[in-house]
Amino acid sequence: MSSSQPQHPIQQQTSLASLFVETLVMLGRYFIIVYPVFLYFILSSLVIPKTAPDFSHWGWWVITVGLAAILYIFKAGWNVMMLKAVENWQSLQGNKASVQTETPQAPFFPIMLLKDFIPGMGEYGLPYLIGGLLWFLMFGIPIGSLIWVGYWFVGLPHGVLTLLQQENVTTAEFQKIIANLSVAEIHRINEWTIILLVSLVLLILINTMTLFWQQYLVLKQCSPFKAFAYSAKQALRHPFKTFFIAIIIGMFNLLSYEISATSTIGAFLGNFLIILLMVFFGLFQFLYLIRQDEEVA
């Protein structure tokens, strides 16, 4: 007589490849989310007038800070829209998502997401501003400290700086200038190489640990501080997946910026790609986190 053993359901691990494909389908279905993102780029182009080259140094700082503030307020509305879209997608897939809000019972149309944009900015605008400032400080303080140490205790490699300011330098000319550098200048270059490598490692590490703070802020309806804590916990729980996602996002963003710098047509295509990537990876990160919570549950 055999004793019956309790049966535990086998949980499927989240496949990043399948989530990427699923997010691509979601992007097509909820393409309406792109419109508010596109609106921000239009407004930012209007904020910078044609006389911008005549602005003072402080004028550029004011414009930069102002645009960054508007960006994070807009992000509050975008992320609420994206969360609603993923919730609806989950209900269509017959999945029970571990999210705070209830799945809508009434018929849902993607255009209905627009009604969540303004309320999302009102509810989460200030937390996103605070989170954006914290995120900037997390990068700025350690990396700025390294640059400060290099500037005051190592010194600038003036020979290389002069070389970089020149245009159309051939390989032979570059090698000749490097060969004529003094020993002290070469030591300075080596030390700056170490500083820049450490800065790059810190940049990747901080970006990986804070990758999901924007999503967690609305998913958990928490403060920016807790959102960063949730993001760090997720990164430590799944370090390789989180690192891979961060690298993929960075590579695609670099590619879009490179395209936008090629020509006038490239600028249009690159900026449009940037907008699509912002929405695509936002949807992907929400879907990834919700599916991760389902696996834990």
C-alpha positions as CSV (number, residue, x, y, z in Angstrom):
1,M,0.0,0.0,0.0
2,S,1.7,3.1,-1.2
3,S,1.4,6.3,0.8
4,S,0.3,9.4,-1.1
5,Q,2.8,12.2,-1.3
6,P,1.8,15.8,-1.6
7,Q,2.1,17.1,-5.1
8,H,3.9,20.4,-5.6
9,P,3.3,22.3,-8.8
10,I,6.3,22.7,-11.0
11,Q,7.0,26.3,-11.5
12,Q,8.3,27.4,-14.8
13,Q,11.3,29.8,-14.8
14,T,10.9,33.1,-16.5
15,S,12.5,33.0,-20.0
16,L,13.9,36.4,-21.0
17,A,13.7,35.5,-24.6
18,S,10.0,34.7,-24.4
19,L,9.4,37.9,-22.4
20,F,11.1,40.0,-25.1
21,V,8.8,38.5,-27.7
22,E,5.8,38.9,-25.5
23,T,6.7,42.5,-24.8
24,L,7.1,43.2,-28.6
25,V,3.5,42.0,-29.0
26,M,2.4,44.1,-26.1
27,L,4.1,47.2,-27.7
28,G,2.0,46.7,-30.8
29,R,-1.2,46.3,-28.8
30,Y,-0.7,49.2,-26.4
31,F,1.1,51.5,-28.8
32,I,-1.0,54.4,-27.5
33,I,1.6,54.6,-24.6
34,V,4.1,56.0,-27.1
35,Y,2.0,59.2,-27.6
36,P,2.7,60.8,-24.2
37,V,6.4,59.9,-24.6
38,F,6.4,61.6,-28.0
39,L,4.7,64.6,-26.4
40,Y,7.6,65.1,-24.0
41,F,10.1,65.1,-26.9
42,I,8.0,67.7,-28.7
43,L,7.8,69.9,-25.5
44,S,11.6,69.6,-24.9
45,S,12.3,70.7,-28.4
46,L,10.1,73.8,-27.8
47,V,11.8,74.6,-24.5
48,I,15.2,75.0,-26.2
49,P,14.9,78.0,-28.4
50,K,16.9,78.7,-31.5
51,T,19.0,81.2,-29.5
52,A,20.2,78.4,-27.2
53,P,23.8,78.7,-28.3
54,D,23.8,82.3,-26.9
55,F,22.8,81.0,-23.4
56,S,25.2,81.4,-20.6
57,H,26.6,78.5,-18.6
58,W,24.0,78.9,-15.9
59,G,21.3,79.2,-18.5
60,W,22.1,75.7,-19.8
61,W,22.1,74.4,-16.3
62,V,18.6,75.8,-15.8
63,I,17.4,74.2,-19.0
64,T,18.9,70.9,-18.2
65,V,17.5,70.7,-14.7
66,G,14.1,71.9,-15.9
67,L,13.9,69.2,-18.7
68,A,15.1,66.5,-16.3
69,A,12.3,67.5,-13.8
70,I,9.7,67.5,-16.6
71,L,11.0,64.1,-17.7
72,Y,10.5,62.4,-14.3
73,I,7.1,63.9,-13.9
74,F,6.1,62.6,-17.3
75,K,7.7,59.2,-16.3
76,A,5.2,59.0,-13.4
77,G,2.3,59.1,-15.9
78,W,4.0,56.7,-18.4
79,N,4.7,54.1,-15.7
80,V,1.2,54.1,-14.5
81,M,0.0,53.6,-18.0
82,M,2.5,50.8,-18.6
83,L,1.4,49.0,-15.4
84,K,-2.2,49.2,-16.4
85,A,-1.3,47.8,-19.8
86,V,0.6,44.9,-18.3
87,E,-2.3,44.2,-15.9
88,N,-4.7,44.1,-18.8
89,W,-2.3,41.9,-20.7
90,Q,-2.1,39.5,-17.7
91,S,-5.8,39.3,-17.6
92,L,-6.0,38.5,-21.3
93,Q,-3.4,35.7,-20.8
94,G,-5.4,34.2,-18.0
95,N,-2.6,34.9,-15.4
96,K,-3.3,36.2,-11.9
97,A,-0.7,39.0,-11.4
98,S,0.5,39.8,-7.9
99,V,-0.2,43.6,-8.2
100,Q,-1.9,46.1,-6.0
101,T,-4.7,47.1,-8.2
102,E,-7.6,44.9,-9.3
103,T,-7.9,43.7,-12.9
104,P,-10.7,45.8,-14.6
105,Q,-13.9,43.9,-15.2
106,A,-15.3,46.3,-17.8
107,P,-14.3,46.0,-21.5
108,F,-10.9,47.4,-21.9
109,F,-9.6,49.3,-24.9
110,P,-5.9,50.4,-25.2
111,I,-6.9,54.1,-25.7
112,M,-8.4,54.0,-22.2
113,L,-4.8,54.1,-20.9
114,L,-4.6,57.8,-21.7
115,K,-6.9,58.6,-18.8
116,D,-4.3,57.3,-16.4
117,F,-1.5,59.6,-17.6
118,I,-2.5,62.9,-15.9
119,P,-3.6,61.2,-12.6
120,G,-0.4,59.2,-12.6
121,M,1.7,62.4,-12.9
122,G,-0.3,63.9,-10.0
123,E,0.0,61.0,-7.7
124,Y,3.6,59.9,-8.4
125,G,5.2,63.1,-9.9
126,L,6.9,64.2,-6.6
127,P,8.1,60.7,-5.7
128,Y,9.6,60.3,-9.2
129,L,11.3,63.7,-8.8
130,I,12.8,62.6,-5.5
131,G,13.8,59.3,-6.9
132,G,15.4,60.9,-9.9
133,L,17.4,63.2,-7.6
134,L,18.5,60.2,-5.5
135,W,19.4,58.2,-8.6
136,F,21.6,61.1,-9.8
137,L,23.3,61.4,-6.4
138,M,24.0,57.7,-6.4
139,F,25.9,58.1,-9.6
140,G,27.3,61.6,-9.1
141,I,28.8,61.3,-5.6
142,P,31.1,58.2,-6.0
143,I,32.1,58.9,-9.6
144,G,32.5,62.6,-9.0
145,S,34.7,61.8,-6.0
146,L,36.9,59.7,-8.2
147,I,37.2,62.4,-10.8
148,W,38.0,64.9,-8.1
149,V,40.7,62.7,-6.7
150,G,42.2,62.3,-10.2
151,Y,42.1,66.0,-10.9
152,W,43.8,67.1,-7.6
153,F,46.1,64.2,-6.8
154,V,47.0,62.8,-10.3
155,G,46.7,65.8,-12.5
156,L,45.4,66.1,-16.1
157,P,47.4,64.4,-18.9
158,H,47.8,67.7,-20.8
159,G,49.6,66.0,-23.8
160,V,46.7,63.6,-24.4
161,L,44.1,66.3,-23.9
162,T,45.8,68.5,-26.5
163,L,45.9,65.5,-28.9
164,L,42.2,64.8,-28.4
165,Q,41.3,68.4,-29.2
166,Q,43.0,68.1,-32.6
167,E,41.0,66.9,-35.7
168,N,42.0,64.6,-38.5
169,V,45.0,63.2,-36.6
170,T,46.5,60.2,-38.5
171,T,47.6,57.0,-36.8
172,A,51.3,57.8,-37.5
173,E,50.9,61.2,-35.9
174,F,49.1,59.8,-32.9
175,Q,51.9,57.2,-32.3
176,K,54.6,59.8,-32.7
177,I,53.0,62.1,-30.1
178,I,52.5,59.1,-27.7
179,A,56.1,58.1,-28.1
180,N,57.3,61.6,-27.2
181,L,55.3,61.8,-24.0
182,S,57.4,62.1,-20.8
183,V,57.5,59.3,-18.2
184,A,55.5,61.4,-15.8
185,E,52.8,61.9,-18.4
186,I,52.6,58.2,-19.2
187,H,52.2,57.4,-15.5
188,R,49.5,60.0,-15.3
189,I,47.7,58.3,-18.2
190,N,47.9,54.9,-16.5
191,E,46.5,56.2,-13.3
192,W,43.6,57.9,-15.1
193,T,42.9,54.6,-17.0
194,I,42.5,52.9,-13.6
195,I,40.2,55.8,-12.4
196,L,38.1,55.5,-15.5
197,L,37.8,51.7,-15.2
198,V,36.8,51.9,-11.6
199,S,34.2,54.6,-12.5
200,L,32.9,52.3,-15.3
201,V,32.5,49.4,-12.9
202,L,30.7,51.6,-10.4
203,L,28.5,52.9,-13.2
204,I,27.5,49.4,-14.2
205,L,27.0,48.2,-10.6
206,I,24.8,51.1,-9.5
207,N,22.8,50.9,-12.7
208,T,22.2,47.2,-12.2
209,M,21.2,47.6,-8.5
210,T,18.8,50.5,-9.3
211,L,17.4,49.1,-12.6
212,F,13.8,48.5,-11.4
213,W,13.2,51.4,-9.0
214,Q,10.8,53.2,-11.3
215,Q,8.7,50.1,-11.7
216,Y,8.6,49.2,-8.0
217,L,7.6,52.7,-7.1
218,V,4.2,52.2,-8.7
219,L,4.0,48.4,-8.3
220,K,4.5,48.6,-4.5
221,Q,3.0,52.1,-4.2
222,C,5.9,52.9,-1.9
223,S,8.4,55.7,-1.3
224,P,11.5,56.2,-3.6
225,F,13.7,54.9,-0.8
226,K,11.8,51.6,-0.6
227,A,11.6,51.4,-4.4
228,F,15.4,51.5,-4.5
229,A,15.6,48.8,-1.8
230,Y,13.2,46.6,-3.7
231,S,15.3,47.0,-6.8
232,A,18.5,46.1,-5.0
233,K,16.8,43.1,-3.5
234,Q,15.7,41.9,-6.9
235,A,19.1,42.5,-8.4
236,L,20.8,40.4,-5.6
237,R,18.2,37.7,-5.9
238,H,18.7,37.4,-9.7
239,P,22.1,39.0,-10.4
240,F,22.8,37.5,-13.8
241,K,19.4,38.2,-15.2
242,T,19.4,41.7,-13.9
243,F,22.9,42.4,-15.2
244,F,21.9,41.0,-18.6
245,I,18.8,43.2,-18.8
246,A,20.8,46.3,-17.8
247,I,23.4,45.5,-20.5
248,I,20.8,45.0,-23.2
249,I,19.0,48.2,-22.3
250,G,22.4,50.1,-22.4
251,M,23.4,48.6,-25.7
252,F,20.1,49.5,-27.4
253,N,20.2,53.0,-26.0
254,L,23.8,53.5,-27.2
255,L,22.8,52.2,-30.7
256,S,19.9,54.6,-30.9
257,Y,22.1,57.6,-29.9
258,E,24.7,56.6,-32.4
259,I,22.0,56.5,-35.2
260,S,20.6,59.9,-34.2
261,A,24.1,61.4,-34.5
262,T,24.7,60.3,-38.1
263,S,22.5,62.7,-40.2
264,T,19.2,64.6,-40.2
265,I,17.3,61.4,-41.2
266,G,19.4,59.5,-38.7
267,A,18.4,62.0,-36.0
268,F,14.7,61.4,-36.7
269,L,15.1,57.6,-36.8
270,G,17.3,57.6,-33.7
271,N,15.0,59.8,-31.7
272,F,12.0,57.7,-32.7
273,L,13.9,54.5,-31.7
274,I,14.7,56.1,-28.3
275,I,10.9,56.7,-27.8
276,L,10.1,53.1,-28.7
277,L,12.8,51.7,-26.5
278,M,11.6,53.7,-23.5
279,V,8.2,52.2,-23.8
280,F,9.4,48.7,-24.8
281,F,11.8,48.3,-21.9
282,G,9.3,49.9,-19.5
283,L,6.7,47.3,-20.4
284,F,9.3,44.5,-20.3
285,Q,10.5,45.4,-16.8
286,F,6.9,45.5,-15.4
287,L,6.2,42.1,-17.1
288,Y,9.4,40.6,-15.8
289,L,8.9,41.7,-12.2
290,I,5.3,40.5,-12.1
291,R,6.2,37.2,-13.6
292,Q,9.1,36.9,-11.0
293,D,6.5,37.5,-8.2
294,E,4.3,34.8,-9.7
295,E,7.2,32.3,-9.6
296,V,7.9,33.2,-5.9
297,A,4.2,32.8,-5.1
